[in-house]
């Protein structure tokens, strides 16, 4: 289940994501979806890194709190 996977993300995982210079296509696809869900226009990797820098680990809580109905 997605919520179980997201809830297991740690600060270390978030830091590792931010440290990637060129993520794989599958990672880019996921982070593009996250940015889109949160209403971001720019879905580039640099935009995601900035998003994580601003949101920090609270992005996990925001994803878990989404009401997808």
C-alpha positions in Angstrom: 0.0 0.0 0.0 1.3 3.5 -0.9 0.6 5.0 2.5 2.7 2.3 4.2 5.6 2.9 1.9 5.4 6.7 2.2 5.2 6.5 6.0 8.4 4.5 6.1 10.4 7.3 4.5 13.0 8.7 6.8 14.9 12.0 6.9 17.9 10.1 5.5 15.8 8.9 2.5 14.7 12.5 1.8 18.3 13.7 2.1 19.4 10.9 -0.3 16.8 12.0 -2.8 17.9 15.6 -2.6 21.5 14.6 -3.2 20.9 12.9 -6.5 22.2 14.9 -9.4 20.5 12.8 -12.1 17.7 10.5 -10.9 16.5 7.5 -12.9 13.4 8.0 -15.0 11.3 6.1 -12.6 12.3 8.4 -9.7 11.7 11.4 -11.9 8.2 10.1 -12.8 7.3 9.7 -9.2 8.6 13.1 -8.1 6.9 14.8 -11.1 3.6 13.3 -9.9 4.2 14.5 -6.4 4.9 18.1 -7.6 1.8 18.0 -9.9 -0.4 16.8 -7.0 0.8 19.7 -4.9 0.0 22.2 -7.7 3.5 22.9 -8.8 4.0 24.1 -12.4 7.7 23.3 -12.7 8.2 19.6 -12.4 11.9 19.5 -13.1 14.4 17.7 -10.8 15.8 21.1 -9.6 12.2 22.2 -8.7 11.7 19.0 -6.7 15.0 19.5 -4.9 13.9 23.0 -4.0 10.5 21.7 -3.0 12.1 19.2 -0.6 14.4 21.9 0.8 11.4 24.0 1.6 9.1 21.2 2.8 11.7 18.9 4.5 10.3 15.8 6.0 6.8 17.4 6.3 6.3 16.4 2.7 5.7 12.8 4.0 3.0 14.0 6.3 1.4 16.1 3.5 1.4 13.1 1.2 -0.2 10.9 3.9 -2.8 13.6 4.6 -4.0 13.9 1.0 -7.6 13.3 0.5 -7.8 11.6 -2.9 -11.5 11.3 -3.1 
